[in-house]
Amino acid sequence: MPFPVRRRGPDAAPLTTDEACELCLRLLAARARSRSELAERLVAAGAEALTAGQVLDRLTEVGLVDDAAYASGLARSRRAERGLSRRALTGELRKRGLAEEVVAGAVNGATTEPDAAVALQLAKRRARTLTHLPPDAQRRRLSGYLARRGYGFDVVGPVCAEVLAGLGGGDELDLAVQHMAEHGSEPA
């Protein structure tokens, strides 16, 4: 029997243990979730804190809820698929309600390569799509692309300089910046 949709109201009965368990299993069937995420969903559906705790304890006991494995898998996939920095990975895992030691372990396990090396690979791949743009636009777009993945200026600046120099746009950009500094206007 599928889980009925409940509307929380003053007269609504709290979820039973079976209903709370069924809700958790349905949520976990769709994708892995942290214990914190499941607890929030249970409370929102009308489960009492004691019932939610008992259900989550049982699911943890049988191995269906494992925050460390969840965090590790999520960090590895986000690093591989999106190229997120250590800082961005940490933020995403914290947002999911994971404990600091779980977050730290997952981020350390997922970031075997230094951020600069990952950012360089991302930038090289992205730069191929920017060759039709003027050098200043290439630098802006490449910098923004890396910044949105959580890389700081200490990584973005050198990586952009290296990649754009390889495209041949670095010298033109340096001349444009120098001209602007000297004359205070756009280059001719």
Secondary structure, DSSP 8 states (H G I E B T S, - for coil): ---------TT-----HHHHHHHHHHHHHHS---HHHHHHHHHHHT--HHHHHHHHHHHHHTTS--HHHHHHHHHHHHHHHH---HHHHHHHHHHTT--HHHHHHHHHHH--S-HHHHHHHHHHHHHGGGTTS-HHHHHHHHHHHHHHTT--HHHHHHHHHHHHHHHT-HHHHHHHHHHHHHHSS---
